[in-house]
Amino acid sequence: MNVMEDRDNNWQKDLQFLLGDTAILEQLAEQKPYIPFSEETIDFLDALYQALRKENRSVQVADLAAFSFWCRKGNLSHIREQYARQWNGKRVIGRGVAFHIVPSNIPVLFAFSMAASLLAGDPVVLRLPEKETVQEQMILSALRQVMETQPEWKKRIVILRYGHVKEVTDALSRLCQVRVIWGGDHSIQEIQKSVLEPGKTELAFADRRSAAVLRTDAILEKEDLTDIVRGFYNDTYLNDQNACSSPSLLYWLGSPEQTALAHEKFWKAAAPYIQSRYELGAHLAVQKWEQAMYLAATKENVKIQKFGNEVVLVKLPELSADVWELTVPGGFFFECSGENLDGLYPALTRKCQTLTCVNETECTEVAEKLICAGVSGVDRVVQIGHALDFSLIWDGMDLIAQMSRLILSQLRS
């Protein structure tokens, strides 16, 4: 199938190939799908890990180091075993070409998305955002290195960049069997104007927000909060609080007296840690303060607290579903408190993706309470410091299951 058919000369200039070329793109649909977690795929991703590890700079870039570490053969083999138990002998194969569209706010998301498709058994065509990043450059360089020794993968991965050209998205949507859209609600709506044919699969990851549950006794009983503060910083500030899983709401769980003590103790440790590491742009600083002043003027009983320009806290007497529409990035947090989780539930709509908790035991307890309460939101409950960890279960969807298919072999008894 020639995916470039009906294309006039005007949009040839819009296609910038970063990996692969037009000829490879046009034969991508001819590539056979693999079985999920094939040895070839795991070996390829492990070689990518090795190539990135040899690049000294990759260790210094936290999200890049996390991606390369995730690609280790030992980790992927462990995940394969989990799926093997889940499938219990069922026959599974990739669906075909997967077309990925990723945003600019999470620099390594494109690599995780690509890896998930490859593990599902699918060839990949991936559109990168216009903004180029160091992470992108280093991953592309490592991919090229690996493909020199494993050239068969040159035929299975195309990475390109183009502007908002519907004709190109139309063509790539005709080519694919799976379309994966990571982005804001508006971006998803625009891309979905390029209609998928019936029978094809789409995964669309819309705008989401997240919260942290800070149990006051867990804060107060720890003499040293360094680990919690470091984890909180990594969850929020590494990506300017732009990730869907970065908390923008802090819910203090405990009595009013304990909350006051734990709040003071936490921010006494966290504020200087953040201020010594985070470089806040002037635009974000102004945006945060303007939003805080707007909320103070328009909502009753709102209190504002600042720790320099890096931390702005907006304390609410109670929570409602619209809290997620009022967030801004760069270290802007809503705070609320209660002696149980009931006060948090109104905010746990489908807009809320992740809850982070102080420790693993608390994660388990909170998850069970959410199920009992029947909240419509929250797809992840993880320990502080792990909000940005990638998982093949995302937004409540199993990426491997969605991007592969089961072949039923049924015998008559």
N, C-alpha and C positions, 0 to 999 in steps of 0.2 A: 504493500500500500504506500503510495506516495503522499505523505502527509503535507507536502508543500504544494499540492495541487491547487489550482485556482488562485495562486498567490501572484499579485502583481509585483513589479520591481520595487514599489515603495516600501514594502516591509522586509525586504531582504537585508536592508541596512539595519533593521531593528534587532536582528538576531546576532548575538555575540556568543560564539561557542567557546566555552572555557575548558570543556573536556568532550572530545568527540567532534564530529562535523556533520554536514548535511547527509553525506552518504551513510554514515553510521545511524543517524536518526531515522532515515528512510527504511533501513533494514531491521530496526529494533523489534518490530512486531513479529519478525520471523524467528527471533530467538526463542528457544523452547523454555518454558518455565521449569525451574528446578523444584525438587522436593524441599520443604522448609528445613533449615539448619543442615543443608548438605555439607559434606566435608570440604568441597571446593569453596563454598561461601565462607565457612568458618576460617579456613586457611587464608583466604583473601583478606578478611577483616583482621586476622591476627598479624598478617604481614603489614597491614596499614598501621596497626598499633606499633609494630617494631620500627617502621619508618618514622613515625611521629616521635617515638621515644629517642631516636638518634638525634633528633633536632633539639638542641639544648633549650631553645626558646620556648618550646612547647610545655616544658615543665613549669615555666614561669607564668603561663597563661592558664588560670584555674579551670575554666570550662573546657579548654582544649585538652588539658591533662585528664580531666574526667572522661571525656569522650574516648580518648585513646585507651585509657585503662579499662573502660567498658568493653572495648573490642578484643580484649585478651581471649585467647583460645580457651583458657580455663573457665572464664566467666560464661562465654557463649556455650560451651559444652554443658555447663551446669544448667543453663536455661533450657537447652535442648532436652535434657533429661526430664525437666519439669513438664515440658510439652509432650514428651513421649508417654509419660504416665497419664497425662490428660487425654491424649488421643487413644491410648490403649489398643494399639494395633491398627487403627483406622488409616486408610490411605489418604494422604494429603498432598496437594501440589499447588504451586503458585498460580495465580489467576492470569497473569500476562503482564504487559507493560503497565507500570505505575507512574503516573504523572504527578509530581509534587510541586506545590507552590508554597514558598515559605516567606515569613516576614523578616524584617531587619532587626527587630528588638532583641532576639536571642541569636547571637552569631553562630553557634554550633548546632542549632536546631536542624539545619539542612542535612548535616552529616548523620545525626541520629535517625532522621526520617529516611534517608537513603539506606542506611544500614538495616533498618526495620524491613524495608521492602526487599532488600537482597536476602535477608534471612527468611522471609516468607516465600522466596523463590522467584521473585519478579525482576525482570529487567527494569531499568529506571531512566526516566527523563525528568530532570529537575530544574526548575526555574529559580534562580537566585534573585534576591532583591537588588535594587540599583546601587545601594550603598555597599562598597567593598570593605572587608574587614581583614585584620591580620589573621584571624582564625581561618577564614576562607582561603586566603593565600597559602597558608601552611598545609591545610588539608588537601587542597588541589595539588600542591607540589608532591605531597606524600602519595596521593593516588597515582600520579604520573610515574613516580618511581616504582611503585608496586606493579603497575601495568607493563613496565619494561620486562619484568621477569614472569609475569602472568598475563600475556597479551590477549588471551581469550576474553578478559574482562573489558577490553576496549570496545567490544561489540555489545556490551550489556549496560553500559552507563553513559548517559549524555547529560552534561551539565551546561546550562546556557543562561543567558541574561537577555531580557527584552523588556521594552516599555509596556505601557497599558494598551496593547494592540489586540483587540478582540479576535481578529482573524487568525492570529497565531495561536491564541488560546483555543479557538474553535478547532484548528487543525490538530493540535496536540491532544485535545479531548476526544477527537475521532480516533486517534491512534491508540489511546490507552484503554485498558480494561478496568483500571482503578485510578481514581483521582483523589489526591490528598491535599486538602487546603488548610494550611495553618495561617490564621490571620484574624483580623477584626471582623465584626459583623458586616460592615459596609463592604470590605474587600471580598468576603464570601459571596455576598449578594451580587456584586459585579461579576465575579468569575462564573457564578452559576447562570449568568445570561448565556454562556456557552454551554448549551444543553447537552447532557450526556445521553447516549442512546439507551433505551430500555435494556435491562439486564446487566448493565455495568454498575460498578460499586463506587460510592463516594464516601469519604471520611472528611467531615468539615469540623474543624476545631475553632469554635467561636470565642468571642471575648469572655474571659472568666476572671474572677478575682479570688483572693484567698485570705485566710485569717489564721491567727495563732491563739491557742488557748494557753494561758500562763497560770498554772495552778500555784497559788501563793505559797502554800506550805512547801512545795518543791523548790521554790526560789529561796525561801527563808532558811531551809535546812542545809543548803549548800554554803560552805564557807567561801569557796572560790567559784565565781561565775564565769571564769574565762571561757570554758568550753561552750556554755550556753550563749554567751555574748558573741563569740566567734561564729557559731552556727547561725545565730540571728543575723549577723552582718552578712554572711555569705548568702543567706536566703533572700535578703532584701536589697542590699546595696551593690552587689557585684554586677547586676544588670539594671542599675538605676531604678529598682523596684518596678521594672517593666514586665517581668515575667508573670504569666497568669497565676503561677504557683507562689509568687512572692506575697507575703502577708501585707495587707494594708489596713487590717482591723486586728486589734489586740484585745482579747477578752480575758480579764483578770478574774480567776475563779477562786473565791474565798470570801471570808467575812470582811466587812468594811475596814476593820482594824488591821487585819492581815494584809489586805490589799494596799493600804497606805504604806505599810512597812516594806512590802515586797516591791512595790512600784518605786519607792525611793532607792532601795538597794539595787534594783536592776538598772535603772537609768544612771545611777551614780557610777556603775561599772561600764554600761554600754555607751553613754554619750561621749566620754573621752576616747574610747576605742574607735568609735565611728569618726569622730572629728579628726583623729590623727591619720586616717586612711582614705577617707572619701573626699574626692574633689567634686564639689558641687558647682555646676554652671550658674551664672548669674540669672539666666532666663528661668531655670527651675526654681531658684531661690525666690524670685519674685512671684512666680506662679503659685508656689506653695503658700506664701504669706497672703496673697490676694484671696486664695480659696479659703484659708482659715478665717480671714476677716469677713468674707461673705457669709460663711456659716455662722459666725458669731452674731452677725446682724440679722440673719433670717430664721434662725432656729432658737428655741427657748432653752435656757439653762445649759448652754454650751460653754465650756471652758477651754482656753487655749494655753498651751505650755510649749516653750521653745528651749532647745539646747543649741545655741548658735543657729546658723542657717541650715545645719545638716539634719536636724530633727525637729519636726513640728508635730505636736500632739493635739488632737481635737477630742476632747472628752465629752461623750454623749450620755445623757441620763438614761436613754433606752435606745434599742436598735429597731430598725425597720428595713424592709426589703430594698428601699431606694438608696441605702448607704453606698452601694457599689457604684452608683451613677455619679457619686460626688468625690471619688478618689482622684488624686494626682500623684505622679511618680516623684522619685528623688528623695524619699525620706519623710513621707507624709502619712501619719497613722491616726486612724480613729481608735479611741479607747472606750471601753465600757466594762462594767464589772457586775458580778452577781455571785450568790452563794451556791448556785447550781447552774446548769447549762440552759435552763428555760429562757433566760434573757437573751441568749445567743440565737435560739432557734428562728426568730423572725427574719434574721439575715441569711439563713442557710437555704436560699433559693437555688434554682439551677444556675444562677450566676456565680455561686461559690464553688470553687473547684477543690481546694486543698485546705486542710487544717493541720497546723504543726503543733506539736505538744512537747513538753519538756523531756519526757523519757518514753521508752517503749511500753512500759506497763500502762502509762496514762493513755498512749495511743490506742491500745486495745480496749481500755475501758470506755474511752470517748466514742470509738467506732461502734461499740455495742449499744451505747446510749442513743446514738444517732439513728441506728436501725430501729430501735424500740420506739423512738419518737416519730419515725416515719417522715423525716425531713426530705424535701425534694432535691436538695443539693448535696454537695460534698462527695467527691469520688476518690479522694485520697486522705488518709490520716497518717502522717509521718512525723518522725522525730525532728526537732529543731536542728537545722544544719543540713537537712536532706530534702528541702522543698524543691530544689532544682534538679534532683536526681532523675535521670530518665528511666522510664519503665515501658515495657512493651504493652502494659495495660495503661491506657491514658484516657482521661475523661470518661472512665467507665467502660471503654471499649478495648477489646483484645486486638491489637494491631495485626498480629500474625493471623489470627482467625479471620479477620476482615479482609486481609490481602491475599488469602489463600482459599482453597476450596476442598471440601471433602468429596471423595469418590466412594459412593456406597456400593458394596459388593454383598448382595443379599441372596442367600440360598434358600430354596424352599425346603421346609422340614417334611 
